[in-house]
Amino acid sequence: MGKNGLTSSHRANLTERSIVVTGGAGFLGSFVVQQLRAAGCVNVVVPRSKDYDLVQLEAVHELLVDTRPDLIIHLAARVGGIGINREQPGTFFYENLMMGAQLMEAARLHGVDKFVS
């Protein structure tokens, strides 16, 4: 076992895979992307919300067609400060629910091997 708990065969497997990390520019996601790249993963895609609005099903399908991932690590979420969360809790709940559910279903339909959320 390596220091990150992965055997060399697991690392080699990931290095050859296409990996999409939604939320990969955020606090947790940027750390995950950094660790993947440090482990030798060269095909790590971090979609940006300006390019793919994951609340919209069409954008989710477009992302999967454009990137053809083997693995999706879903860390994206719409968040705000305390004030906006109090003013619009339903909006945040709906958008985060839709991102996760639509991405998971689209991944299934597109034959993505693994989905981690």
N, C-alpha and C positions, 0 to 999 in steps of 0.2 A: 504494500500500500504506500502511496505517496503521501506527502504532507497534507494534501487536501482531501485525503480519503479515497482517491481514485487510483486504480491500478494503471499501469502504462497502457494496457490494451483499451481501457475506457477513454483515456486521454487521446490516444491515437484515433479512436472511433469518432470522437467529437471534432478533432482537428480537420477531418475530411468532410464534415457536415456543413450544410448551410443553416445558419441559426439566425432567427429573427428575435430580437429582444425589444418588445414594446416597452416604452418607458425607460429605454436604455440611456437617456440623457438625464434622468432624474437621480435623486440621492442614492437609492438602492440600486437602480438599474445601471448607473455608471460604474458602480463597484463590480456588479456581475459581469458587465462587458469587459472591464479591466482584467478580471480573473480569467475569463474565457480567452482573451487575447494572450495573457501571460502563459496559459496552458497550451498555446500554439494554434488556437482556432483563428483561421485567417478569413473565413467567410461569415463574419458577424455583421448583420444589418440592423441598424437602429432607425426605424421609421420615425419621421417627425410629423407632428399633428398638422402642420401646414401642408404637408404632402398627402397624408392619409388620415382623414377624420374617421377614426375607428368606431364612432357612433353610427356611421352610415354604412349599411351593408355593402353597397357598391364599392366603397373605398376599401373595405376589408378584402373583398374578392380581388380588387385591383392590386393590393399589396401582395397577396399570395401568388397571383399570376406574375407580377414583376419580380418577386424574390425567390419563388419556388423553394420554400424552406423545408428542411428535414425535421427541424425542431423549432418550436415557438416557446419562448419564455415570456409570459404575459405579466408585465409589471406596471403597465400604464394605468393611470387613474386621473380623473379630473378632480382637482382639489382647490381649495381656496382658504382664505383666512377664517377666523371665527365668525366675523360679521357676515360674510357672504354665505357661509355654511348655515348660519341661523336663518338668513333671509330666503335661501333657496335649497333647502335640504332635499326636496323631491327631485330637483333638476340634477344634482350631483349623484343621487342614488340611481336615477334612471340612466344617465349617461354612462356611469361605471358598470351598471348591470348590462346594458346593451353592448358595450365594448367587449366585455368578457363572454357573454353568451353568443354573440354573432361571430366573434373571432374563433371560439371553440367549434361552433357548427361549421363555419367555412373551412377550418382546418380539417375537419372530418371529411367534408365534401371534396377537398383538394388532395386528400391522401397524405396529409402531413403525418409523419411517423410518431412524433411525441409532442404533447402540449403540456406545459407546466405553468401553473398559475399560483 
